[in-house]
Amino acid sequence: MTLPTITRRAALAGMAGSMALPAIHSASAQGAPIKVGVLHSLTGTMAISETALRDTVLMMVEKQNAAGGIMGRRLEAVVVDPASNWPLFAEKARELLAVHKVDVTFGCWTSVSRKSVLPVFEELNGLLFYPVQYEGEEESRNIFYTGAAPNQQAIPAVEYLMGADGGEAKRIVLLGTDYVYPRTTNRILRGFLNSKGITDADIMEEYTPFGHSDWQGIVTRVKAFAAQGKKTAIVSTINGDANVPFYRELGNQGIKAEDIPCVAFSVGEEELAGIDTKPLVGHLAAWNYFMSVDAPANREFISDWHTFIRNPRRVTNDPMEATLVGFKMWAQAVAQARSTGVDAVRTAMIGQKVAAPCGFTLEMLPNHHLTKPVMIGEIQENGQFNIVWRTPAPVPAENWSRYIPENANRRR
Amino acid sequence: MIARLLAVLLFCALAASARAQTSFEELVPRLGGGFGPAAEAAQALGTQGDPRALPILRALSEGRLLRNAEGRVILDGRDAATGEAIAAEGATRINLNNRLRVVLRGAIGRLALSSPNAAERRAAADAVFRTRSAENVPLLEDALSREAIPEIRALMELALGASRLLVDDVTVQRAGIIVLSGAGTAEARSLLLEARAAKPELAVDIDAGIATIDRRLAIRRGFETAFQGISLGSVLLLAALGLAITFGVMGVINMAHGEMVMIGAYTTFMVQEALRHTAWAAWSLPLSVPAAFLVTAAVGVVLERFLIRHLYGRPLETLLLTFGIGMMLQQGVRLIFGAQNREVLSPAWMQGTLMLPGGLPVTQNRLWIILFGLAVLALTMAAIRFTRFGLEMRAVVQNRRIAATMGIRTGWVDAMTFAFGSGLAGLAGVALSQIDNVSPNLGTGYIIDSFMVVVFGGVGSLVGTLVGALTLGIVNKLLEPYAGAVLAKVAVLVGIMLFIQRRPKGLFALKGRAAE
């Protein structure tokens, strides 16, 4: 298996690391706890989203310990706070790997934080589970991506908008926050739309800074763009809390989902918790899991979560589910490999299956991504999603998009 | 098997030839049969015009319609099709999607056109306008013949015009084009463009109509840009007013100013929670105004008395100190309230859009914030100009030692001035809770803008703050359509840098001895 992103130096470093690591592990084995690193921002702008993921990992650790740990060894969580500061992510990752000598790390939310820790994990041969949907165009032997690739979220969502149930949209507005994930996703979407016969004249693309709060002008321009005699829809890659004033402005300017539906890729149950959702009913979100999924594994997940967090009103969301799936697969892989060594676990990870809360059995593919079902949910008044469409079976991830010409040949 | 095939064929034939022939009792259960069949059934019920369908379709659109395991559709404990009483146990809510909502809006609109209630007829006319079809023409003509209220007549005529565009008759279509051209709205323009694509022979008429509409829309766009600029300006004004006192008048570089705004917003949230289940709930936002002012003013007094006053005359240390205080306040709020955003509800009078005469739209929450910003500015100016406290404050700023010899307690005046500035920041927090997130980071987004406004307007000048805020707001909104939100902001910053190079004291520089 050749991995294209690995540079020769990183590969050498990885080999050196793998030679050094068994020594460390044999020294610390025999009943010593297995260390689980948690690399999520607990302060700063991303704290709103990432705090819940830290809690999910802690919940899984507690649950695993209650079931006797793995191979008779207890798990111990090591929590660090990279404080929404991208360079600090790399420092904290190094601390986890070099000082705390963690066996596995669960962490990161934004793509920029993942890009910042990637060289550290490759250099020290660590193991990172990344639980958030992202733009793709990446593959590392040290990272397992348990969120969606663009073909598991963005493209099916736009296909839905263009289909009969979504309103047969002919003009698409691409709104996003100005950073790597929205720009790459929108590039892929533009390629996809062009291939479906929607020309650039029928695509409006606009970016705003993080935390943008004055959406008046943009919503007015969207209205003008929609008044060209063709059904229009919005595809939103707006991230973080800028979504709240955006939806508020949509509501205030009277844009109803029947007229201009808006499908979002970064708005989940957690984000809706801070909004009055009445004006938003009918707007859409695309994910691979919703809290409203009716499945035994999901009922267990929600009840575990409520018990752990001691608050029956807290919601679950897609990245939390992805964290859970990653954790379960890792635990299975360790048990199967009879070792926490990174190389042994990496080999054992491929092909791991987990009956996930989304109601399907997900599988880890050789490209370090998952098979995932795609779901479209409509926002309801109670801040939950009503699932209006889903794929009949999980879709395998294509992390190298066919719509990005320079990387399309890396697809396998 | 053959029977099922026959049934399917029969259904297709029925659906294709004449929907109207399917009976009401057959159509209603289909509303619970999935999105596709439900949309077809709702369409058919709307076309048939049976008044019994109206409450059922309304219930469906409001999510009150249930379906039990046998596939019967239940409304308020009765079978919706037959009217017999039926237990709602085990029945589930029938879900909607957007396609179904669009169909429902049209069907309900058609059925409600003859409603005795004027508000319902108005909503119906609007709904029929949005879901136009050739079949609506006789219906609308009939409704128009009975309608007396001019406003609803106008809406119905518009809907009729839209539906006439779809009739396959050029004279009828021309009549429709004239009505839509007169409406002058973006929706009408969109419909005309649609018709133009379908019927090239009407292109000349339609192009003339679109030109008329475009003239109206250009005026409207100018108005909207101006309004949005003033609105952004009023937000900047509110955020900067407190700083114009603490920084502009006292000279304290207060980096914790944004956190005062944030505390004001959290006070609004707490007032709302405290009043949530009381008779005062509707008044929570107005009551938050004094509450936020007092809370943030109190925080201001504490900061000034215990920390900041020891560093007067040492701007660098003040900057570092207040920056640190800001971070501590942020994290403190995060510990108390959590990292999640808090939801501050908007009262009904702050939601939606107000139509000014001439079809000029104004979003209500923005309008209120503009008025609030101007009111706060006026009160601040009056307080400084006409009250004893204002007089003492100006005296201390102009000459501290002579003021002290006149018997003014300068330390107390300092504390009160800082409290006043902080209280103004708290008021900004009340306003921002309506348009931005109530989160621990709320203030950080406004601190740079506030300093920009104060420096640009002229340190120490409230009029300068007003003019500075409005100028920045309007310039930002003028640039946005061409440069995008990110570049517009960059361009404004560059503009200010150049301006400050030319005029270091800002727009309204203080002159004379007081400035020294």
Interface residues (C-beta under 8 A of the other chain):
Chain A: L42 T43 G44 T45 A47 I48 T51 A164 D165 G166 G167 D178 E206 Y207 T208 P209 G211 H212 S213 D214 Q216 G217 I218 T220 R221 K223 A224 A226 A227 Q228 G229 K230 D241 V244 P245 R248 E249 G251 N252 Q253 G254 A257 E258 D259 P261 E270 A273 G274 I275 D276 P279 G282 L284 E378 N386 V388 W389
Chain B: F35 G36 N95 L96 N97 N98 R99 R101 V102 R105 R130 A186 E187 R189 S190 L191 L192 L193 E194 R196 A197 L217 R221 E224 T225 Q228 S231 L232 V235 Q331 R334 G338 A339 Q340 N341 R342 E343 L345 S346 Q351 G352 T353 P361 T363 Q364 N365 R366 I435 D436 N437 V438 S439 N441 G445 K477 E480 P481 G484 A485 V486 K489
